[in-house]
Amino acid sequence: MAELTSTFHESITTVNRNQWNNLVEQSDLGCAFHRYEWLLAVEAGLGYTPAHVVVRKDGNPIGLFPNFVTELDIPYEHLLSLLPTEQLPMGLSSNLEELSFQNVPLKQLISTSPGFGGPVIGSNESGCLDHMFQQISENCGRSVISHGIKAKELGYMRYGKTLAKRGYSPTLLDCRFELNLDYDFDELVARMDSGRRKALRDARNSGYEVSELDFENVVSSTYDRYVTDMERVSGSTHSRAFFEELADRFADRLNVFSVEVDGTEAGRYVHVLDTEQSTLHYFYSAIGDESNYEYNPSELLHAYAIEWGQENGYRYYDFGSSGSSFFDGTFRYKQRYGARVIPTLRWMKGYAPLLWTGYKLGRRAYQQLAYGDQ
């Protein structure tokens, strides 16, 4: 029996693009966010440091695990200050104020982000997983505070006990909303909340037109509208460079739908075409001007995209991520479309014991403050 071999890659450009994508397409769990082009856009546009693993048998890839090393957003000084003095190594407490990012950088290893990740395996799951986690431990274990996996498909539950055995803990803090497009459009509408049905009916009674735009030709204006949209809801944004990289490398997997009402452009939505999982993902909102909401652009764009997905053979329409809380306005809004709630599967493992303990204390304090009575 041929032995498995594995390699660690600090750039997606060091792997064979066709072999990588072929495995993604053949795997039950592979999705658009595993593809070579998406990973290259993340690497080049967001500046994340790749930490990808490829497992081979007889020289042919049978497993891949994309990951990126990124900096943690929370200041490490705050995390360490939350750690009880008696848990600090001898001599560290008196010099705590002298630490700096250069001396103790807080970095995390994450699966594909933005998007979803997790291992993609064609055969010999047990052997592939052993190689993958060994490569991660040897190459990242001393430089990162934690490793997080964010998976899209519920099929990743097959690895739940395997991950637990390796020290990973699951969390269910966010979710997605998914429509099954096997039903007729009218039946999907009938399953919506009465408020959504009325808003859609009123919007469709206006003089509107939805058009499909070429992402490569409208990337700059779409990005400007997207930033305005995110600023309005105090959301974080990805860089313009990332959008430009997507236009260069991933445009064939992106759709931009634009709606005009009475001659005024009321908004755009960017969708990811996940043909591997037969899913049309609503991914970026670019409404732009707040006054455009009077035209109900969300209802018009979602409805058009759902029908487009049905006509083009997609099985699912994904409304995107939301926090797992009935207090969350986004959660309640998406729930009213009658979509099924799909938990986002996350696992996390700490590597640096001291910093990981401090991070967990800081995260717990943040959750108590941010989640309130939820």
C-alpha positions in Angstrom: 0.0 0.0 0.0 1.3 3.4 -1.0 2.2 5.7 1.9 0.7 9.1 2.3 2.8 12.2 2.1 1.9 15.8 3.0 3.2 19.2 2.3 2.7 22.6 3.9 2.2 25.7 1.7 2.7 29.3 2.5 1.1 30.4 -0.8 -1.6 28.8 -2.9 0.6 29.5 -5.9 2.9 26.6 -4.9 0.2 24.0 -5.6 -1.2 22.7 -8.9 -4.3 24.7 -9.6 -6.1 22.0 -11.7 -5.4 19.3 -9.2 -6.6 21.4 -6.3 -9.8 22.4 -8.0 -10.5 19.0 -9.3 -10.4 17.6 -5.7 -12.7 20.4 -4.5 -15.2 19.5 -7.3 -15.0 15.8 -6.7 -15.4 16.0 -2.9 -18.8 15.8 -1.1 -17.8 18.7 1.1 -15.9 21.0 -1.3 -17.4 24.4 -2.0 -16.7 27.5 -3.9 -14.7 29.0 -1.0 -12.3 26.1 -1.2 -11.4 26.9 -4.8 -7.9 28.0 -5.8 -9.1 31.3 -7.1 -10.9 32.3 -4.0 -7.9 31.4 -1.8 -5.6 33.4 -4.1 -7.9 36.5 -3.9 -7.8 36.2 -0.1 -4.0 35.8 0.0 -3.4 38.7 -2.5 -6.2 41.0 -1.6 -6.4 40.7 2.2 -2.7 39.9 2.9 -3.4 36.9 5.1 -0.6 34.4 5.4 -1.6 31.0 3.9 -1.0 27.8 5.9 -2.4 25.2 3.5 -1.9 21.5 3.7 -2.0 19.0 0.8 -2.0 15.2 1.4 -0.9 13.0 -1.5 -1.0 9.3 -2.4 1.3 8.2 -5.2 1.9 11.8 -5.9 -1.8 12.6 -6.5 -3.6 14.9 -4.1 -6.3 13.1 -2.0 -6.7 15.7 0.7 -6.4 19.5 1.2 -6.9 21.8 4.1 -6.8 25.6 3.4 -6.0 27.9 6.4 -4.7 31.4 6.9 -2.7 33.0 9.7 -4.2 36.4 10.7 -3.8 38.8 13.6 -6.3 38.8 16.4 -8.3 42.0 16.7 -8.3 42.2 20.5 -5.3 43.9 22.0 -3.2 41.3 23.8 -2.3 43.7 26.6 -6.0 43.7 27.6 -6.2 39.9 27.5 -3.1 39.4 29.6 -4.3 42.0 32.1 -7.4 39.9 32.6 -5.4 36.8 33.5 -5.1 36.2 37.3 -1.5 37.0 38.5 -1.1 33.6 40.0 -1.6 32.0 36.6 1.3 34.0 35.0 4.7 32.4 34.7 7.2 33.4 37.4 8.7 36.9 36.6 6.1 37.8 34.0 3.7 39.7 36.2 6.2 42.4 37.1 7.1 43.1 33.5 3.6 42.8 32.0 3.5 46.5 31.0 6.7 46.1 29.0 5.3 43.6 26.6 4.5 44.7 23.1 3.0 43.3 19.9 6.5 42.6 18.6 7.4 40.6 21.6 4.2 38.6 22.1 2.2 38.8 18.8 -1.3 37.4 19.0 -2.1 35.5 15.8 -4.7 32.9 15.0 -5.0 30.2 12.4 -8.3 30.2 10.7 -9.9 28.2 8.0 -10.9 30.0 4.8 -12.1 33.5 5.7 -14.0 35.2 4.4 -16.2 32.3 3.4 -16.1 28.8 4.8 -13.5 26.1 5.0 -12.6 22.8 6.6 -10.7 19.8 5.2 -11.5 18.4 1.8 -10.8 14.7 1.5 -11.2 12.3 -1.4 -10.1 9.1 0.3 -8.4 7.7 3.4 -10.0 10.2 5.8 -8.2 9.0 8.9 -4.8 9.1 7.3 -5.4 12.5 5.7 -6.6 14.0 8.9 -3.5 12.7 10.8 -1.2 14.3 8.2 -3.2 17.6 8.2 -3.1 18.2 11.9 0.5 17.1 12.2 1.5 19.7 9.6 -0.5 22.4 11.4 1.0 21.5 14.7 4.5 21.5 13.4 4.3 24.6 11.3 1.9 26.8 13.3 1.6 25.4 16.8 4.3 27.7 18.2 3.3 30.9 16.4 -0.5 31.1 16.8 -2.7 31.3 19.8 -5.5 29.2 18.3 -6.8 27.3 15.3 -10.4 27.8 14.3 -12.4 25.9 11.7 -15.5 27.4 10.2 -17.4 24.9 8.0 -20.4 25.5 5.7 -21.8 22.0 5.2 -23.5 20.0 7.9 -21.6 17.0 6.6 -18.6 18.3 8.6 -20.3 16.8 11.6 -18.7 13.6 10.6 -15.5 15.0 12.1 -17.0 16.1 15.4 -15.6 13.4 17.6 -12.3 13.3 15.7 -11.8 17.0 16.4 -12.9 16.7 20.1 -10.2 14.0 20.5 -7.7 16.4 19.1 -8.6 19.1 21.6 -11.1 21.2 19.5 -14.2 22.6 21.1 -17.4 23.4 19.1 -19.4 26.6 19.2 -22.7 27.6 17.7 -22.7 31.4 17.7 -23.8 32.1 14.2 -26.0 30.5 11.5 -27.2 30.8 7.9 -30.7 30.8 6.4 -31.3 28.6 3.4 -34.2 28.1 1.0 -34.8 24.9 -0.8 -35.4 25.9 -4.5 -37.0 22.6 -5.4 -40.4 24.3 -4.6 -42.2 26.6 -6.9 -41.5 30.3 -6.4 -45.1 31.0 -5.5 -45.0 28.3 -2.8 -41.8 29.8 -1.4 -43.5 33.2 -1.3 -46.5 31.6 0.5 -44.1 30.4 3.2 -42.7 33.8 3.9 -43.8 36.0 6.8 -46.9 38.1 6.0 -44.8 41.3 6.3 -42.2 40.0 3.7 -45.0 39.0 1.4 -46.6 42.4 1.6 -43.3 44.2 1.1 -42.5 42.1 -1.9 -46.0 42.6 -3.4 -45.8 46.4 -2.9 -42.3 46.5 -4.3 -43.3 44.5 -7.4 -46.2 46.9 -8.0 -43.7 49.7 -8.6 -41.9 50.4 -11.8 -38.8 48.4 -11.3 -36.2 46.6 -13.3 -33.5 44.1 -12.2 -30.4 43.7 -14.4 -27.3 41.5 -14.2 -24.0 43.4 -14.2 -20.5 42.1 -15.0 -18.6 42.3 -11.7 -15.3 43.1 -13.5 -16.9 46.2 -15.0 -18.6 47.5 -11.8 -16.2 46.5 -9.1 -15.2 50.0 -8.1 -18.8 51.5 -7.8 -20.0 48.3 -6.2 -17.3 48.5 -3.6 -18.2 52.1 -2.8 -21.8 51.2 -2.3 -20.8 48.2 -0.2 -18.7 50.3 2.2 -21.5 52.8 2.6 -23.9 50.0 3.4 -21.6 48.5 6.0 -20.9 51.9 7.6 -24.6 52.4 8.0 -24.9 49.2 10.1 -21.5 49.6 11.8 -20.2 46.5 10.1 -16.6 45.6 9.2 -15.6 45.7 5.6 -13.1 43.9 3.4 -10.5 45.9 1.5 -10.9 47.3 -2.0 -7.9 45.3 -3.0 -9.8 42.1 -2.2 -12.7 43.1 -4.4 -10.3 43.9 -7.2 -8.6 40.5 -6.8 -12.0 38.8 -6.9 -12.7 40.7 -10.2 -9.4 39.4 -11.6 -9.6 35.9 -10.4 -13.1 34.9 -9.4 -15.5 36.9 -11.5 -16.9 33.9 -13.2 -18.2 32.8 -9.8 -19.8 36.1 -8.9 -23.1 37.6 -10.0 -24.1 41.2 -9.5 -27.9 42.0 -9.5 -28.9 45.7 -9.7 -32.4 47.0 -9.2 -33.8 50.3 -10.6 -37.0 51.8 -9.4 -38.6 54.6 -11.5 -35.2 55.1 -13.2 -33.2 55.3 -9.9 -30.7 52.6 -9.0 -31.9 51.4 -5.6 -29.2 48.8 -4.8 -27.0 45.9 -5.8 -26.4 42.5 -4.3 -23.3 40.4 -5.0 -23.8 36.6 -5.1 -21.3 33.8 -5.0 -22.1 30.9 -7.4 -21.3 27.7 -5.4 -21.9 25.1 -8.1 -20.0 22.5 -6.0 -22.9 22.6 -3.5 -25.5 23.8 -5.9 -26.0 27.0 -3.8 -26.5 30.6 -4.7 -25.0 32.7 -1.9 -26.1 36.2 -1.1 -22.7 37.6 0.1 -22.4 41.4 -0.2 -25.0 44.1 0.0 -24.4 47.4 -1.9 -27.5 49.5 -1.3 -25.6 52.7 -1.1 -27.9 55.6 -0.2 -30.2 55.0 2.8 -33.1 56.7 1.0 -33.2 53.8 -1.4 -34.7 51.6 1.2 -38.1 53.2 0.5 -38.1 51.1 -2.7 -37.7 47.8 -0.9 -34.6 46.8 -2.8 -33.9 43.8 -0.6 -37.2 42.2 -1.4 -36.8 42.8 -5.1 -33.2 41.6 -5.3 -33.7 38.5 -3.2 -36.8 37.6 -5.2 -35.1 38.0 -8.5 -32.0 36.0 -7.3 -34.2 33.2 -6.0 -36.0 32.9 -9.4 -32.7 33.2 -11.2 -31.3 30.4 -9.1 -34.3 28.2 -9.9 -34.0 28.9 -13.6 -30.2 28.1 -13.6 -30.5 24.8 -11.8 -29.4 25.7 -8.2 -31.0 23.7 -5.4 -30.5 26.2 -2.6 -30.6 30.0 -2.0 -28.4 31.1 1.0 -29.4 34.4 2.6 -26.0 34.7 4.3 -24.7 34.6 7.9 -26.4 35.9 11.0 -25.8 35.8 14.8 -27.6 33.0 16.5 -29.9 35.1 18.6 -33.6 36.0 18.4 -32.6 39.5 19.6 -30.5 40.0 16.4 -32.3 42.1 13.9 -30.6 40.4 11.0 -31.7 37.0 12.4 -35.3 38.0 12.7 -35.3 39.7 9.2 -33.9 36.6 7.4 -36.1 34.3 9.3 -39.2 36.0 7.9 -38.3 34.7 4.4 -39.3 31.2 5.5 -35.8 29.9 5.1 -34.4 27.0 7.2 -31.9 27.9 9.9 -28.5 26.1 9.3 -26.0 26.3 12.1 -22.5 27.4 11.2 -20.2 24.7 12.5 -17.2 26.1 14.3 -14.4 24.4 16.2 -11.5 26.0 18.0 -8.4 24.8 19.7 -5.9 26.8 21.8 -2.2 26.4 21.2 -0.3 28.8 23.5 -1.6 27.8 27.0 -1.0 31.2 28.7 -2.2 33.4 25.9 -5.1 31.1 25.2 -6.3 31.3 28.8 -6.1 35.1 28.6 -7.9 35.1 25.3 -10.8 33.0 26.7 -11.2 35.2 29.7 -11.3 38.3 27.4 -13.7 36.6 25.1 -16.0 35.7 28.0 -16.0 39.2 29.3 -16.7 40.5 25.8 -19.6 38.1 25.3 -21.1 39.1 28.7 -21.0 42.7 27.6 -21.9 42.4 24.0 -24.7 39.7 24.3 -26.4 41.3 27.3 -29.6 39.5 28.1 -29.6 37.5 24.9 
